[in-house]
Amino acid sequence: MDSLTHVALGAAIGLATMGRRTAPWKAALWGAVAATLPDLDVFIDHGDPIRNMVLHRAETHAPFWLTLFSIPFAAAVARLHGGWDRFGRWWLALWLALISHALLDGMTVYGTQLGLPFTSRPYGVGSIFIIDPLYTLPLLVGVAWSLRAAHGGRGRAPNLIGLALSTAYLGWGVVAQQQVEGVARQALAAQGIAAERVLVTPTAFNSLLWRVVAVGGEHDPHFHEGFRSLLDDGPVMHFDRFERGTALAAELQGIDGVRRIQAFSRGFWAMWESGGRAGITDLRMGQEPDYIFRFAVAERRSTPAPLPVAQQLGSRPDLERGLTWLARRALGEPLPPPR
């Protein structure tokens, strides 16, 4: 999730956990700090864009390492505020803020390595977009209201209500995702599209309009993309077919970056060749033809030659055009996606 959301969630957790054991502003501040720390790994340069991508949300997002870190962190905060007798409560508040960061990131589609050091498998439910105002606003309002109310000696009920609403919204996203997946699988089967993997994830800033990506087996040369609004009439879904570049994947399978994206994307990838360069795209983030994580990995000569360092070529759609389509399509209007 975005940094503002993590700050808001951490502050809300800090307030709720510490209660009246410390000043509300201290609880909110340290909760926000704890919820920000895991994302400091973005400042680590692993040598090339692909490694930077797949090694983000790794050790700093693993509950095992976060739990170990939370003990000295809580001890330092308790000592700073002269409240060693409240160390246990500080530890619980900061541990929850740290862990909530990792678990919330795991609800997005990106991929969070929650099982380290035991497994490097990336987990991503994909039921909420990385920025969703309907999740973040209840947290911000609840924290702000409670901090203001604290000056008058009143309770922290608004913060608890904000936490409850945001958590309920997360649950709503999972239910909506399952409903869309059911419709998508039926539509794929009705159209004779053999799908080994189906990805269902919300489009930007909302949970009404969902993007569906279907890929076949390892050697299937195509993937399919469709969109489903919860306000659409009937079970019909339209899917567009695109080249997946499996033949090129066989040529470039020896390149480290290709193997990393294929594994990290959990099979939702496509290979491409253009302008004398060849590369790979993570199909999970973006939509045709614009993707955030698109990398050039080789130059085409007589045979593909790996680039010394992969180059990120991610692109974003025309914002005005894209948001206009998004709003109209989310409300159930049967519009083709902008290409």
VOBA-1610 file (N, C-alpha, C; in pm, whole numbers, padded with zeros to 5 digits, always signed):
BEGIN
Met+00084-00119+00000Met+00000+00000+00000Met+00088+00125+00000Asp+00024+00239-00023Asp+00098+00365-00027Asp+00139+00406+00114Ser+00236+00497+00123Ser+00293+00536+00251Ser+00190+00602+00343Leu+00102+00685+00288Leu+00002+00752+00370Leu-00088+00651+00439Thr-00126+00546+00367Thr-00213+00444+00427Thr-00142+00373+00541His-00015+00339+00522His+00059+00273+00630His+00072+00364+00752Val+00099+00492+00729Val+00108+00587+00840Val-00025+00593+00916Ala-00135+00602+00842Ala-00266+00611+00906Ala-00299+00485+00985Leu-00270+00367+00925Leu-00299+00241+00995Leu-00211+00226+01119Gly-00083+00260+01107Gly+00006+00249+01222Gly-00035+00341+01335Ala-00073+00464+01301Ala-00118+00558+01403Ala-00245+00508+01471Ala-00338+00455+01392Ala-00463+00403+01448Ala-00437+00287+01543Ile-00347+00198+01504Ile-00314+00084+01589Ile-00245+00130+01717Gly-00154+00226+01704Gly-00087+00280+01822Gly-00186+00338+01922Leu-00281+00418+01873Leu-00382+00477+01960Leu-00468+00371+02027Ala-00513+00275+01948Ala-00603+00172+02001Ala-00534+00084+02104Thr-00407+00053+02083Thr-00336-00040+02171Thr-00289+00026+02299Met-00238+00148+02289Met-00186+00215+02407Met-00298+00270+02497Gly-00414+00298+02441Gly-00523+00349+02523Gly-00482+00474+02600Arg-00505+00471+02732Arg-00472+00587+02815Arg-00338+00572+02886Arg-00256+00477+02840Arg-00128+00452+02906Arg-00021+00552+02870Thr-00045+00632+02767Thr+00049+00737+02728Thr-00029+00846+02656Ala+00035+00956+02629Ala-00031+01064+02556Ala-00072+01015+02417Pro-00194+01048+02373Pro-00240+00999+02242Pro-00145+01033+02128Trp-00085+01152+02131Trp+00003+01190+02020Trp+00126+01102+02015Lys+00176+01058+02134Lys+00290+00969+02136Lys+00254+00832+02077Ala+00138+00781+02115Ala+00094+00652+02063Ala+00078+00657+01912Ala+00015+00764+01862Ala-00007+00778+01718Ala+00125+00796+01643Leu+00214+00879+01700Leu+00342+00906+01635Leu+00424+00778+01620Trp+00441+00703+01730Trp+00526+00585+01722Trp+00461+00472+01642Gly+00328+00466+01645Gly+00262+00369+01557Gly+00287+00401+01411Ala+00281+00530+01376Ala+00307+00572+01238Ala+00452+00544+01198Val+00546+00571+01289Val+00687+00545+01260Val+00709+00396+01236Ala+00654+00313+01324Ala+00672+00168+01310Ala+00615+00118+01178Ala+00500+00171+01138Ala+00436+00126+01014Ala+00507+00177+00890Thr+00597+00273+00906Thr+00673+00327+00793Thr+00803+00250+00771Leu+00863+00200+00879Leu+00997+00142+00873Leu+01015+00030+00770Pro+00920-00063+00754Pro+00945-00173+00658Pro+00974-00126+00516Asp+00917-00011+00477Asp+00936+00035+00338Asp+01067+00108+00315Leu+01150+00120+00418Leu+01281+00182+00397Leu+01371+00097+00309Asp+01330-00027+00283Asp+01411-00112+00194Asp+01412-00061+00051Val+01325+00035+00017Val+01326+00091-00118Val+01456+00166-00145Phe+01528+00203-00040Phe+01654+00275-00059Phe+01773+00181-00081Ile+01749+00051-00078Ile+01855-00047-00103Ile+01863-00073-00252Asp+01979-00054-00310Asp+02000-00081-00453Asp+02066-00217-00467His+01995-00310-00531His+02045-00446-00549His+02120-00465-00681Gly+02138-00357-00756Gly+02222-00367-00875Gly+02151-00355-01007Asp+02023-00388-01015Asp+01948-00370-01139Asp+01799-00362-01105Pro+01717-00307-01195Pro+01576-00283-01164Pro+01496-00409-01131Ile+01529-00520-01196Ile+01452-00642-01169Ile+01479-00692-01027Arg+01605-00695-00987Arg+01637-00738-00851Arg+01578-00640-00749Asn+01581-00511-00780Asn+01519-00414-00689Asn+01370-00441-00673Met+01305-00484-00780Met+01162-00512-00773Met+01133-00637-00690Val+01199-00747-00723Val+01163-00874-00659Val+01218-00885-00517Leu+01316-00803-00481Leu+01370-00808-00345Leu+01312-00700-00254His+01222-00618-00309His+01143-00528-00225His+01037-00612-00153Arg+00995-00569-00035Arg+00901-00645+00047Arg+00956-00784+00078Ala+01081-00788+00116Ala+01144-00916+00151Ala+01165-00921+00303Glu+01292-00924+00348Glu+01319-00939+00492Glu+01250-00833+00578Thr+01243-00709+00529Thr+01183-00602+00610Thr+01031-00616+00621His+00973-00710+00547His+00828-00733+00553His+00795-00872+00609Ala+00894-00944+00657Ala+00872-01080+00707Ala+00838-01075+00856Pro+00723-01127+00899Pro+00685-01123+01040Pro+00792-01180+01134Phe+00868-01280+01090Phe+00972-01337+01176Phe+01075-01231+01213Trp+01127-01160+01113Trp+01230-01059+01140Trp+01170-00936+01206Leu+01047-00901+01170Leu+00983-00786+01232Leu+00958-00810+01382Thr+00925-00932+01415Thr+00904-00966+01557Thr+01033-00951+01636Leu+01144-01000+01581Leu+01272-00985+01649Leu+01309-00837+01665Phe+01286-00759+01560Phe+01320-00617+01564Phe+01232-00543+01664Ser+01108-00584+01680Ser+01013-00510+01764Ser+01056-00505+01910Ile+01134-00602+01958Ile+01172-00606+02099Ile+01267-00492+02137Pro+01384-00478+02070Pro+01469-00363+02103Pro+01406-00230+02065Phe+01325-00228+01961Phe+01256-00105+01920Phe+01163-00058+02031Ala+01082-00148+02084Ala+00990-00112+02192Ala+01066-00073+02318Ala+01177-00141+02346Ala+01257-00107+02463Ala+01311+00036+02452Ala+01355+00074+02333Ala+01409+00209+02312Ala+01300+00314+02330Val+01180+00286+02277Val+01070+00383+02290Val+01027+00395+02436Ala+01015+00282+02506Ala+00974+00285+02646Ala+01076+00361+02731Arg+01203+00339+02704Arg+01307+00409+02779Arg+01306+00559+02747Leu+01285+00593+02621Leu+01283+00733+02579Leu+01176+00811+02654His+01060+00747+02676His+00948+00816+02739His+00938+00786+02888Gly+01043+00725+02943Gly+01046+00702+03087Gly+00934+00615+03137Gly+00893+00521+03056Gly+00781+00435+03096Gly+00816+00288+03085Trp+00924+00247+03150Trp+00969+00108+03138Trp+00863+00011+03187Asp+00779+00055+03283Asp+00672-00032+03332Asp+00568-00059+03224Arg+00570+00022+03117Arg+00475+00002+03006Arg+00543-00061+02885Phe+00660-00121+02905Phe+00732-00183+02793Phe+00645-00286+02719Gly+00576-00371+02795Gly+00494-00475+02731Gly+00389-00418+02639Arg+00325-00309+02683Arg+00221-00248+02599Arg+00282-00177+02480Trp+00397-00111+02499Trp+00466-00050+02385Trp+00506-00157+02284Trp+00555-00269+02335Trp+00595-00376+02243Trp+00476-00424+02161Leu+00361-00446+02226Leu+00243-00493+02154Leu+00200-00392+02048Ala+00198-00264+02083Ala+00155-00161+01988Ala+00247-00155+01867Leu+00378-00154+01892Leu+00473-00142+01782Leu+00480-00270+01700Trp+00469-00383+01766Trp+00468-00510+01692Trp+00347-00516+01600Leu+00230-00478+01650Leu+00110-00479+01567Leu+00123-00382+01449Ala+00182-00265+01473Ala+00199-00169+01364Ala+00294-00223+01257Leu+00403-00287+01299Leu+00497-00346+01204Leu+00433-00460+01126Ile+00367-00551+01197Ile+00308-00668+01132Ile+00194-00628+01040Ser+00116-00527+01082Ser+00004-00485+00998Ser+00053-00432+00864His+00170-00369+00863His+00227-00321+00737His+00247-00438+00641Ala+00312-00543+00690Ala+00341-00659+00606Ala+00214-00727+00559Leu+00118-00747+00650Leu-00004-00819+00615Leu-00089-00738+00518Leu-00094-00605+00537Leu-00171-00522+00445Leu-00108-00524+00306Asp+00024-00517+00299Asp+00091-00529+00168Asp+00059-00664+00104Gly+00045-00767+00185Gly+00012-00898+00131Gly-00126-00905+00069Met-00212-00808+00101Met-00346-00804+00041Met-00343-00745-00099Thr-00235-00677-00137Thr-00222-00623-00272Thr-00166-00732-00364Val-00157-00702-00492Val-00115-00803-00589Val+00036-00813-00605Tyr+00111-00718-00554Tyr+00254-00707-00582Tyr+00331-00835-00547Gly+00319-00879-00423Gly+00396-00995-00377Gly+00483-00960-00259Thr+00450-01014-00142Thr+00522-00986-00018Thr+00576-01118+00037Gln+00706-01121+00067Gln+00770-01246+00108Gln+00754-01265+00260Leu+00632-01298+00298Leu+00596-01307+00439Leu+00663-01425+00510Gly+00705-01525+00436Gly+00756-01646+00499Gly+00905-01650+00524Leu+00977-01543+00490Leu+01122-01542+00515Leu+01148-01553+00665Pro+01254-01623+00706Pro+01362-01684+00626Pro+01334-01827+00583Phe+01211-01874+00598Phe+01179-02014+00572Phe+01141-02040+00427Thr+01082-01941+00361Thr+01049-01951+00220Thr+01050-01812+00159Ser+01093-01800+00035Ser+01095-01671-00035Ser+00973-01654-00125Arg+00874-01740-00110Arg+00754-01731-00194Arg+00685-01597-00171Pro+00651-01523-00278Pro+00578-01397-00261Pro+00428-01422-00249Tyr+00366-01364-00148Tyr+00222-01378-00128Tyr+00153-01249-00170Gly+00044-01262-00244Gly-00031-01145-00286Gly-00176-01182-00313Val-00266-01145-00224Val-00408-01177-00240Val-00465-01101-00359Gly-00426-00975-00373Gly-00471-00896-00487Gly-00615-00848-00476Ser-00668-00832-00354Ser-00807-00792-00337Ser-00824-00643-00313Ile-00713-00568-00306Ile-00722-00423-00289Ile-00612-00358-00373Phe-00645-00245-00433Phe-00546-00171-00511Phe-00448-00103-00417Ile-00329-00073-00466Ile-00224-00019-00380Ile-00261+00117-00321Ile-00351+00191-00387Ile-00405+00316-00333Ile-00557+00307-00343Asp-00624+00307-00229Asp-00770+00300-00230Asp-00823+00396-00123Pro-00878+00510-00163Pro-00925+00609-00066Pro-01030+00556+00031Leu-01112+00462-00013Leu-01217+00411+00076Leu-01159+00328+00191Tyr-01038+00278+00175Tyr-00971+00211+00287Tyr-00901+00314+00376Thr-00836+00410+00316Thr-00750+00503+00391Thr-00828+00609+00466Leu-00934+00664+00406Leu-01005+00777+00466Leu-01062+00746+00605Pro-01126+00631+00628Pro-01176+00605+00764Pro-01064+00605+00868Leu-00946+00558+00832Leu-00833+00559+00926Leu-00789+00702+00956Leu-00774+00783+00851Leu-00730+00921+00871Leu-00830+01000+00954Val-00958+00987+00922Val-01061+01060+00995Val-01067+01013+01140Gly-01060+00882+01161Gly-01067+00830+01297Gly-00952+00876+01383Val-00830+00873+01329Val-00713+00916+01405Val-00722+01066+01434Ala-00751+01146+01332Ala-00758+01292+01351Ala-00866+01329+01451Trp-00980+01267+01441Trp-01091+01297+01532Trp-01055+01260+01676Ser-00992+01144+01693Ser-00956+01100+01828Ser-00847+01188+01889Leu-00750+01229+01809Leu-00646+01317+01861Leu-00705+01452+01903Arg-00798+01501+01826Arg-00861+01628+01861Arg-00948+01612+01986Ala-01021+01501+01991Ala-01110+01477+02106Ala-01031+01457+02234Ala-00907+01405+02221Ala-00827+01377+02340Ala-00798+01504+02420His-00792+01619+02354His-00765+01744+02425His-00879+01779+02521Gly-00997+01731+02492Gly-01109+01758+02579Gly-01137+01645+02675Gly-01049+01546+02679Gly-01065+01435+02771Gly-01167+01332+02727Arg-01213+01340+02603Arg-01313+01245+02556Arg-01244+01119+02506Gly-01321+01017+02471Gly-01270+00885+02437Gly-01211+00876+02298Arg-01168+00755+02265Arg-01104+00729+02137Arg-01194+00647+02044Ala-01323+00657+02064Ala-01418+00580+01984Ala-01405+00605+01833Pro-01385+00730+01787Pro-01373+00750+01642Pro-01259+00669+01580Asn-01149+00655+01652Asn-01038+00577+01600Asn-01077+00430+01585Leu-01147+00377+01685Leu-01190+00237+01678Leu-01290+00216+01565Ile-01377+00315+01545Ile-01473+00305+01434Ile-01399+00306+01300Gly-01299+00393+01288Gly-01220+00397+01164Gly-01152+00265+01137Leu-01093+00206+01241Leu-01030+00075+01225Leu-01131-00032+01183Ala-01248-00029+01243Ala-01350-00128+01210Ala-01397-00113+01065Leu-01419+00011+01023Leu-01465+00035+00886Leu-01360-00007+00784Ser-01234+00026+00809Ser-01129-00009+00713Ser-01111-00161+00706Thr-01120-00227+00820Thr-01107-00373+00821Thr-01225-00438+00748Ala-01345-00384+00769Ala-01462-00436+00697Ala-01446-00418+00546Tyr-01384-00305+00507Tyr-01363-00281+00364Tyr-01267-00384+00305Leu-01165-00422+00382Leu-01075-00528+00336Leu-01152-00657+00312Gly-01240-00690+00407Gly-01321-00811+00391Gly-01411-00803+00270Trp-01470-00685+00248Trp-01555-00665+00131Trp-01477-00692+00002Gly-01352-00646-00003Gly-01271-00667-00123Gly-01250-00814-00153Val-01226-00894-00050Val-01206-01038-00070Val-01334-01103-00124Val-01448-01065-00067Val-01577-01121-00112Val-01603-01082-00257Ala-01581-00953-00291Ala-01604-00908-00428Ala-01510-00979-00526Gln-01386-00998-00486Gln-01289-01067-00571Gln-01336-01209-00602Gln-01384-01279-00501Gln-01431-01416-00522Gln-01552-01419-00615Gln-01640-01322-00600Gln-01758-01317-00686Gln-01719-01295-00831Val-01626-01201-00854Val-01581-01174-00991Val-01508-01293-01048Glu-01427-01360-00968Glu-01354-01477-01019Glu-01451-01585-01064Gly-01559-01606-00989Gly-01657-01706-01029Gly-01718-01673-01164Val-01757-01547-01184Val-01814-01505-01311Val-01711-01521-01423Ala-01587-01482-01396Ala-01481-01487-01499Ala-01454-01630-01543Arg-01445-01721-01447Arg-01416-01860-01484Arg-01529-01920-01566Gln-01653-01887-01534Gln-01765-01935-01613Gln-01759-01878-01755Ala-01728-01750-01766Ala-01720-01687-01898Ala-01607-01745-01981Leu-01492-01769-01918Leu-01380-01828-01990Leu-01416-01967-02043Ala-01478-02046-01959Ala-01517-02181-02001Ala-01619-02176-02113Ala-01716-02082-02104Ala-01819-02071-02208Ala-01759-02031-02342Gln-01648-01956-02338Gln-01584-01912-02462Gln-01473-02006-02508Gly-01459-02118-02440Gly-01359-02217-02480Gly-01216-02175-02455Ile-01194-02089-02358Ile-01060-02043-02325Ile-01008-02128-02209Ala-00902-02202-02236Ala-00844-02287-02133Ala-00750-02203-02046Ala-00785-02185-01920Ala-00707-02100-01831Ala-00648-02184-01718Glu-00516-02190-01716Glu-00447-02260-01608Glu-00439-02171-01484Arg-00422-02039-01506Arg-00417-01942-01397Arg-00509-01826-01430Val-00581-01778-01328Val-00670-01663-01345Val-00638-01562-01236Leu-00607-01441-01277Leu-00578-01332-01184Leu-00696-01236-01183Val-00746-01204-01064Val-00856-01109-01049Val-00810-01003-00950Thr-00802-00879-00994Thr-00752-00772-00909Thr-00823-00642-00943Pro-00847-00554-00845Pro-00921-00431-00873Pro-00840-00334-00958Thr-00911-00253-01033Thr-00847-00145-01107Thr-00820-00030-01011Ala-00759+00075-01061Ala-00706+00182-00975Ala-00813+00250-00890Phe-00781+00264-00762Phe-00853+00351-00666Phe-00994+00305-00632Asn-01033+00180-00663Asn-01171+00140-00637Asn-01182-00011-00619Ser-01301-00055-00580Ser-01327-00199-00570Ser-01455-00236-00644Leu-01495-00151-00739Leu-01611-00181-00823Leu-01570-00249-00954Leu-01463-00199-01016Leu-01420-00250-01145Leu-01296-00338-01128Trp-01304-00460-01180Trp-01198-00559-01160Trp-01140-00601-01294Arg-01010-00623-01294Arg-00938-00669-01413Arg-00910-00819-01398Val-00932-00892-01505Val-00912-01037-01504Val-00808-01072-01612Val-00707-01147-01573Val-00605-01195-01666Val-00603-01347-01659Ala-00610-01411-01774Ala-00609-01557-01780Ala-00493-01604-01867Val-00415-01697-01816Val-00305-01755-01893Val-00322-01906-01895Gly-00280-01966-02006Gly-00288-02111-02020Gly-00163-02178-01967Gly-00128-02290-02025Gly-00011-02364-01981Gly+00119-02294-02019Glu+00229-02359-01985Glu+00362-02299-02006Glu+00386-02263-02152His+00328-02340-02245His+00356-02317-02387His+00239-02249-02460Asp+00138-02204-02387Asp+00027-02132-02450Asp+00078-01998-02500Pro+00065-01969-02630Pro+00125-01846-02686Pro+00044-01719-02658His-00069-01729-02588His-00154-01613-02567His-00195-01599-02420Phe-00233-01477-02384Phe-00303-01454-02259Phe-00426-01371-02289His-00522-01369-02197His-00649-01300-02219His-00673-01200-02106Glu-00730-01085-02143Glu-00759-00979-02046Glu-00904-00935-02061Gly-00973-00922-01948Gly-01110-00874-01948Gly-01138-00790-01825Phe-01252-00722-01823Phe-01289-00635-01712Phe-01432-00665-01669Arg-01453-00659-01538Arg-01585-00687-01484Arg-01618-00586-01375Ser-01729-00513-01395Ser-01778-00423-01291Ser-01885-00496-01210Leu-01888-00468-01082Leu-01992-00527-00999Leu-02130-00476-01037Leu-02135-00369-01118Leu-02262-00313-01164Leu-02298-00358-01305Asp-02218-00449-01364Asp-02250-00501-01496Asp-02378-00584-01492Asp-02451-00581-01601Asp-02572-00663-01614Asp-02537-00797-01675Gly-02584-00904-01614Gly-02566-01037-01671Gly-02427-01092-01651Pro-02408-01220-01685Pro-02280-01288-01661Pro-02180-01279-01776Val-02213-01208-01883Val-02127-01206-02001Val-02003-01121-01974Met-01886-01175-02011Met-01760-01101-02004Met-01690-01111-02138His-01629-01001-02181His-01551-01002-02304His-01403-01008-02270Phe-01329-01093-02342Phe-01186-01105-02322Phe-01112-01074-02452Asp-01007-00992-02441Asp-00918-00965-02554Asp-00797-01058-02544Arg-00749-01103-02660Arg-00636-01197-02664Arg-00509-01124-02708Phe-00398-01158-02641Phe-00269-01094-02670Phe-00159-01199-02674Glu-00053-01167-02749Glu+00061-01256-02758Glu+00136-01261-02626Arg+00178-01381-02588Arg+00252-01397-02463Arg+00402-01415-02485Gly+00443-01449-02607Gly+00585-01459-02638Gly+00653-01581-02580Thr+00586-01695-02581Thr+00646-01815-02521Thr+00767-01865-02600Ala+00766-01845-02732Ala+00883-01887-02810Ala+01006-01806-02772Leu+00987-01675-02753Leu+01098-01590-02711Leu+01143-01625-02570Ala+01049-01664-02486Ala+01083-01704-02350Ala+01178-01822-02350Ala+01158-01915-02444Ala+01248-02030-02453Ala+01390-01986-02490Glu+01400-01883-02576Glu+01532-01834-02614Glu+01603-01762-02500Leu+01527-01694-02416Leu+01585-01610-02311Leu+01579-01673-02173Gln+01548-01800-02166Gln+01528-01863-02036Gln+01655-01867-01951Gly+01772-01849-02012Gly+01895-01851-01936Gly+01927-01720-01866Ile+01848-01614-01891Ile+01875-01484-01832Ile+01815-01478-01692Asp+01894-01437-01596Asp+01852-01436-01457Asp+01726-01351-01436Gly+01721-01232-01496Gly+01607-01145-01478Gly+01478-01205-01528Val+01485-01280-01638Val+01366-01346-01692Val+01314-01449-01593Arg+01403-01530-01540Arg+01361-01632-01444Arg+01302-01568-01319Arg+01360-01457-01276Arg+01310-01392-01155Arg+01168-01337-01175Ile+01142-01271-01287Ile+01009-01216-01312Ile+00908-01329-01331Gln+00946-01434-01401Gln+00854-01546-01421Gln+00811-01605-01287Ala+00905-01618-01194Ala+00872-01674-01063Ala+00795-01574-00978Phe+00841-01449-00975Phe+00780-01349-00888Phe+00638-01316-00931Ser+00611-01318-01061Ser+00477-01286-01112Ser+00382-01404-01101Arg+00431-01517-01053Arg+00351-01639-01038Arg+00288-01682-01172Gly+00367-01667-01278Gly+00324-01712-01410Gly+00254-01607-01494Phe+00227-01488-01439Phe+00158-01385-01516Phe+00260-01291-01579Trp+00322-01338-01687Trp+00425-01264-01756Trp+00403-01275-01906Ala+00466-01184-01980Ala+00466-01190-02127Ala+00602-01142-02176Met+00654-01205-02279Met+00778-01164-02342Met+00746-01079-02464Trp+00837-00988-02497Trp+00815-00900-02611Trp+00948-00871-02680Glu+00938-00826-02804Glu+01056-00788-02882Glu+01021-00666-02965Ser+01101-00559-02954Ser+01072-00435-03025Ser+01198-00352-03036Gly+01221-00293-03154Gly+01332-00201-03173Gly+01468-00259-03143Gly+01486-00385-03172Gly+01615-00449-03149Gly+01639-00494-03006Arg+01538-00480-02922Arg+01550-00525-02783Arg+01441-00626-02751Ala+01468-00711-02655Ala+01371-00810-02610Ala+01357-00798-02459Gly+01239-00830-02408Gly+01221-00814-02265Gly+01102-00891-02212Ile+01068-00862-02087Ile+00962-00932-02016Ile+00878-00831-01940Thr+00749-00859-01930Thr+00653-00773-01862Thr+00582-00852-01753Asp+00568-00792-01635Asp+00483-00846-01530Asp+00341-00800-01559Leu+00252-00894-01590Leu+00117-00861-01634Leu+00023-00822-01521Arg+00067-00831-01397Arg-00025-00811-01286Arg-00053-00664-01258Met+00040-00575-01288Met+00026-00434-01250Met+00023-00346-01373Gly-00097-00300-01409Gly-00119-00223-01530Gly-00230-00289-01610Gln-00239-00253-01735Gln-00330-00319-01828Gln-00280-00291-01968Glu-00322-00372-02064Glu-00274-00353-02201Glu-00307-00213-02252Pro-00206-00146-02311Pro-00067-00187-02334Pro+00031-00126-02233Asp-00020-00073-02123Asp+00065+00002-02030Asp+00086-00075-01901Tyr+00213-00100-01869Tyr+00247-00173-01748Tyr+00358-00101-01673Ile+00354-00112-01541Ile+00455-00048-01458Ile+00588-00121-01467Phe+00582-00255-01465Phe+00705-00334-01460Phe+00726-00406-01594Arg+00792-00334-01683Arg+00827-00385-01816Arg+00977-00363-01833Phe+01050-00470-01862Phe+01196-00463-01860Phe+01256-00513-01991Ala+01354-00437-02042Ala+01438-00486-02152Ala+01551-00567-02091Val+01571-00689-02139Val+01673-00777-02082Val+01777-00823-02183Ala+01752-00801-02315Ala+01845-00850-02416Ala+01838-00763-02541Glu+01948-00764-02616Glu+01953-00700-02747Glu+01946-00808-02853Arg+01874-00781-02960Arg+01860-00879-03068Arg+01966-00852-03174Arg+02059-00944-03184Arg+02157-00941-03293Arg+02125-01061-03382Ser+02223-01144-03415Ser+02189-01268-03483Ser+02116-01360-03387Thr+02157-01352-03259Thr+02087-01421-03151Thr+02074-01321-03036Pro+01977-01341-02948Pro+01962-01248-02836Pro+02086-01245-02748Ala+02134-01125-02714Ala+02248-01109-02625Ala+02202-01037-02499Pro+02221-01095-02382Pro+02172-01032-02259Pro+02232-00894-02238Leu+02151-00800-02192Leu+02202-00669-02153Leu+02280-00682-02022Pro+02386-00604-02004Pro+02461-00610-01878Pro+02372-00583-01757Val+02281-00485-01772Val+02186-00452-01666Val+02049-00432-01730Ala+01948-00495-01673Ala+01813-00479-01726Ala+01771-00334-01720Gln+01686-00293-01814Gln+01636-00156-01819Gln+01484-00155-01798Gln+01438-00077-01702Gln+01294-00069-01678Gln+01232+00030-01775Leu+01128-00015-01847Leu+01064+00066-01949Leu+00916+00085-01920Gly+00878+00068-01795Gly+00737+00077-01758Gly+00673+00205-01806Ser+00548+00195-01847Ser+00475+00313-01897Ser+00341+00324-01825Arg+00285+00444-01827Arg+00156+00469-01765Arg+00062+00524-01872Pro-00067+00492-01861Pro-00162+00540-01961Pro-00186+00689-01949Asp-00249+00745-02051Asp-00293+00884-02046Asp-00390+00898-01928Leu-00353+00981-01829Leu-00427+00985-01703Leu-00571+01032-01723Glu-00589+01140-01796Glu-00725+01193-01814Glu-00815+01094-01886Arg-00761+01037-01994Arg-00839+00941-02072Arg-00867+00815-01990Gly-00764+00770-01917Gly-00779+00648-01838Gly-00879+00662-01725Leu-00876+00776-01655Leu-00968+00795-01543Leu-01112+00811-01591Thr-01129+00875-01708Thr-01263+00889-01764Thr-01321+00753-01797Trp-01240+00669-01863Trp-01287+00533-01894Trp-01314+00455-01766Leu-01223+00467-01669Leu-01236+00394-01544Leu-01368+00426-01473Ala-01400+00555-01463Ala-01522+00596-01394Ala-01646+00544-01465Arg-01649+00557-01597Arg-01767+00514-01672Arg-01781+00362-01673Arg-01667+00294-01687Arg-01673+00146-01690Arg-01709+00089-01553Ala-01661+00152-01445Ala-01692+00105-01310Ala-01841+00112-01282Leu-01909+00208-01343Leu-02053+00224-01322Leu-02135+00133-01412Gly-02067+00042-01482Gly-02138-00059-01560Gly-02156-00028-01706Glu-02101+00083-01754Glu-02115+00117-01896Glu-02025+00024-01978Pro-02079-00044-02078Pro-02001-00143-02155Pro-01906-00080-02254Leu-01796-00025-02206Leu-01697+00043-02290Leu-01576-00047-02313Pro-01520-00047-02432Pro-01393-00119-02452Pro-01281-00045-02380Pro-01181-00116-02331Pro-01071-00049-02261Pro-00990+00036-02355Pro-00931+00144-02306Pro-00845+00229-02391Pro-00719+00154-02427Arg-00684+00153-02553Arg-00562+00084-02599Arg-00470+00184-02665
//
